[in-house]
């Protein structure tokens, strides 16, 4: 059987496991996860956000 060498993850991968991270912010009505180019360099034009609201929860207006 041939040797199964370790494959290195490329520096700029197309995968980011956002929900494996702690939320960027938590508030009375839910949680927010955010990823930008700072954390995910391959994404040069898109910022991703997951907003999880509790039933009847509301996020602050801005």
ChimeraX commands (.cxc) that place a marker at each C-alpha (Angstrom):
marker #1 position 0.00,0.00,0.00 radius 0.5
marker #1 position 1.46,3.42,-0.95 radius 0.5
marker #1 position 2.34,5.88,1.78 radius 0.5
marker #1 position -0.50,8.34,2.54 radius 0.5
marker #1 position 1.42,11.60,3.06 radius 0.5
marker #1 position -0.02,14.57,4.94 radius 0.5
marker #1 position -1.58,17.13,2.62 radius 0.5
marker #1 position -1.11,20.70,3.74 radius 0.5
marker #1 position -4.11,23.02,3.68 radius 0.5
marker #1 position -3.49,25.81,1.19 radius 0.5
marker #1 position -2.91,29.23,2.76 radius 0.5
marker #1 position -5.98,30.68,1.00 radius 0.5
marker #1 position -8.64,28.02,1.22 radius 0.5
marker #1 position -12.23,28.45,0.02 radius 0.5
marker #1 position -13.68,27.00,3.25 radius 0.5
marker #1 position -14.32,28.85,6.49 radius 0.5
marker #1 position -16.13,27.16,9.38 radius 0.5
marker #1 position -17.90,30.23,10.73 radius 0.5
marker #1 position -20.17,28.43,13.19 radius 0.5
marker #1 position -17.21,26.56,14.71 radius 0.5
marker #1 position -16.13,29.95,16.15 radius 0.5
marker #1 position -17.55,31.73,19.17 radius 0.5
marker #1 position -20.15,34.35,18.19 radius 0.5
marker #1 position -18.71,37.83,17.53 radius 0.5
marker #1 position -21.50,39.27,19.64 radius 0.5
marker #1 position -24.29,38.02,21.87 radius 0.5
marker #1 position -27.28,40.09,22.89 radius 0.5
marker #1 position -30.60,39.55,24.65 radius 0.5
marker #1 position -32.33,38.45,21.43 radius 0.5
marker #1 position -29.65,36.16,19.94 radius 0.5
marker #1 position -26.12,35.82,18.58 radius 0.5
marker #1 position -24.14,37.04,15.59 radius 0.5
marker #1 position -21.20,35.44,13.76 radius 0.5
marker #1 position -19.26,37.53,11.25 radius 0.5
marker #1 position -16.33,36.84,8.96 radius 0.5
marker #1 position -14.53,39.35,6.74 radius 0.5
marker #1 position -11.35,39.47,4.71 radius 0.5
marker #1 position -9.40,39.95,7.98 radius 0.5
marker #1 position -10.17,36.35,9.05 radius 0.5
marker #1 position -10.75,34.86,5.57 radius 0.5
marker #1 position -8.20,36.40,3.15 radius 0.5
marker #1 position -9.46,34.58,0.04 radius 0.5
marker #1 position -12.79,36.43,0.34 radius 0.5
marker #1 position -11.77,39.82,-1.04 radius 0.5
marker #1 position -15.25,41.17,-1.84 radius 0.5
marker #1 position -17.72,39.48,0.54 radius 0.5
marker #1 position -18.34,39.63,4.29 radius 0.5
marker #1 position -20.41,36.78,5.75 radius 0.5
marker #1 position -22.83,37.06,8.66 radius 0.5
marker #1 position -25.02,34.52,10.44 radius 0.5
marker #1 position -27.61,36.08,12.72 radius 0.5
marker #1 position -29.44,33.71,15.06 radius 0.5
marker #1 position -32.46,35.27,16.73 radius 0.5
marker #1 position -34.37,33.87,19.67 radius 0.5
marker #1 position -38.16,33.66,19.29 radius 0.5
marker #1 position -39.46,37.24,19.51 radius 0.5
marker #1 position -35.85,38.45,19.59 radius 0.5
marker #1 position -34.85,41.65,17.85 radius 0.5
marker #1 position -31.45,43.02,16.98 radius 0.5
marker #1 position -30.59,46.67,17.59 radius 0.5
marker #1 position -31.32,48.96,14.69 radius 0.5
marker #1 position -28.42,50.77,13.05 radius 0.5
marker link #1:1,2 radius 0.2
marker link #1:2,3 radius 0.2
marker link #1:3,4 radius 0.2
marker link #1:4,5 radius 0.2
marker link #1:5,6 radius 0.2
marker link #1:6,7 radius 0.2
marker link #1:7,8 radius 0.2
marker link #1:8,9 radius 0.2
marker link #1:9,10 radius 0.2
marker link #1:10,11 radius 0.2
marker link #1:11,12 radius 0.2
marker link #1:12,13 radius 0.2
marker link #1:13,14 radius 0.2
marker link #1:14,15 radius 0.2
marker link #1:15,16 radius 0.2
marker link #1:16,17 radius 0.2
marker link #1:17,18 radius 0.2
marker link #1:18,19 radius 0.2
marker link #1:19,20 radius 0.2
marker link #1:20,21 radius 0.2
marker link #1:21,22 radius 0.2
marker link #1:22,23 radius 0.2
marker link #1:23,24 radius 0.2
marker link #1:24,25 radius 0.2
marker link #1:25,26 radius 0.2
marker link #1:26,27 radius 0.2
marker link #1:27,28 radius 0.2
marker link #1:28,29 radius 0.2
marker link #1:29,30 radius 0.2
marker link #1:30,31 radius 0.2
marker link #1:31,32 radius 0.2
marker link #1:32,33 radius 0.2
marker link #1:33,34 radius 0.2
marker link #1:34,35 radius 0.2
marker link #1:35,36 radius 0.2
marker link #1:36,37 radius 0.2
marker link #1:37,38 radius 0.2
marker link #1:38,39 radius 0.2
marker link #1:39,40 radius 0.2
marker link #1:40,41 radius 0.2
marker link #1:41,42 radius 0.2
marker link #1:42,43 radius 0.2
marker link #1:43,44 radius 0.2
marker link #1:44,45 radius 0.2
marker link #1:45,46 radius 0.2
marker link #1:46,47 radius 0.2
marker link #1:47,48 radius 0.2
marker link #1:48,49 radius 0.2
marker link #1:49,50 radius 0.2
marker link #1:50,51 radius 0.2
marker link #1:51,52 radius 0.2
marker link #1:52,53 radius 0.2
marker link #1:53,54 radius 0.2
marker link #1:54,55 radius 0.2
marker link #1:55,56 radius 0.2
marker link #1:56,57 radius 0.2
marker link #1:57,58 radius 0.2
marker link #1:58,59 radius 0.2
marker link #1:59,60 radius 0.2
marker link #1:60,61 radius 0.2
marker link #1:61,62 radius 0.2
view
